[in-house]
Amino acid sequence: MVLIHMVWEDWADTALGLPEYATQGAAGADLRANFAPAERAGLRLAQGERALVPTGLKLAIPEGYEVQVRPRSGLALKHGITLPNSPGTIDSDYRGPLGVIVMNAGSEPFEITHGMRIAQMVVAPVVQASFAAVERLDDTGRGTGGFGSTGQT
């Protein structure tokens, strides 16, 4: 089990609790909108609009891991609410506030309220590669075939 240390921002509503997994088999822990006291009414996202939604948290991710921030499928299906940079990556050396870039790709305005589950976070291992310039790449059966080159589904 990987332990992620978290600190509340000074203004945060700690009663909302830390991220948690909704079920025993869940891969993602739910993140909640945690607005500063002056903004606790939440915000309204117009169609096509995006906003940075605060969680009230800062975190320390162990070296060798990242946190990926992903959309919640129910919000995406029912309202068109997504994360435009999905998955968003939080690196192990970042110590700033955890905010979620939320976008309304739906057809109606959407209200994000204080305490609403707006995204999920997945903890994942990170492998860093080495890079080398070479004269030639090895051949494969696919070769240079790009988008759609492997045929119909």
N, C-alpha and C positions, 0 to 999 in steps of 0.2 A: 504494500500500500504506500503510495506517495503522499507525503504531507505537504500541503500548500499553506504557508503562513499568511494570514490576512490581518490587516489593520483597518479600522474604520476611520474615515475622514472625520474631522472634528464636528462637522455639521450633520453627519449621517444619522438616519433613523435606525438605530441598532435593533429595534423591535422587529424589523423585517427579517432578521436572521441572516446567517451566512448562506451561500449557495448550497443547495441540497439536491440529491437524486430523488426523483419522484417514485421510482420503483427500484427493487433490488437489482434488476438487470439493466437499468438505464446506463448508457454510456456518457450522457451529458448531465451536468448539474445545472439546475435552473438559476438564472441571474434575474434579479428584480430591479426595476426602475426605482431609484432612491434619490428623490429630488431634495434639494436644499429647502429649508423652511419657507423661504420666500416664494419658491416655485412648486410647493406641494400640490397645487391644483393640477399639476401635470402639464402636458402639452398636446396640441392638436397638429397632426401631420396632414397636410393637404395632399392630394393625389400628386405623385411624383416628387414630393418633398422628402428631404432626409434631415436627420438631426443626431447630435451626439447626446445620448441618454446616459446620465451618471448612474453608477451602482453604489456609490458611497464607500467603495473599497479600494485598497491598494493591496498588492500581493507580492509574495516572494516565492518564485518558482524554483525548485532545485535545479542546479546545473544538469544538463542532459535531458531536460524536459521543456515542453512549451505548453501553453494553454491555447486551444483553438476556440474561438467564439463563433457560434453557428446560429442560424435562424431556428425558431421553433416551428415545427411543421404545421401545427394547428393554426397559428397566426398567418402563416404563408398561404395555406389553402383557403381559409375562411375570409381573410381580409387583404391578402397581398402584401403583408408585412414581411420584409426580408432584410438581410444585412448585405449591403452592396459590395463589401470586401470579403465575403464569406469564402472560406473560413478566415476570420481575422486571427492573426498570430500575435500572441504576447510572449516575448522572449524572456528567458530566465534572468537576464540582467536588467530588466525594466522594473522600476520601483514607483512609477507615477500612478495617478488615478486610473481606475479601470472604467472606461466608458465604452458604450456600444453604439456604433453607427447604425441607425435604424432608418429604413426607407419604406415609404408607402408606394408600392407598385400596384395597389388596388385601384378601384374605380370610385371610391368614396373616401372622404376625410376619415381619419382614425385618431381616437383619443388614447394617449398613453398616460395611464394614471399611476400615481405613487403606489409602489408595492407590486405593480403588475409584473408578471413573468414575461420578459421581453426577449430572452435569448438563452442559449445553453452553452456551457463551457465544457470542453473535453480536454483532459490532460493526456498528452501524448509524448512518447520518447522522441528525441531528436538525434539524427545521425548527420554529422558534418562530413563532407567529402573533400577530397583533394582534387585539384583540377590540373590537367596537363594538356598542352598543345601538342598534337601529333601530325604527321604528314598525311595519314590516311586512316579512315575508320574501317573496321571489319565489315564484311558483307553479311546481310541477313536475307531471309526469304521475303520480307516486306520491302526492304531497300528504302527508297526515298518516298514511298507512298504516304501521303498525308491524310488530311481530313476525308473521311468516307472511303478510304482506299481498301478497307478490308471487306467491303460488300454490304449487302442489305441485312437487316436484322431478321 
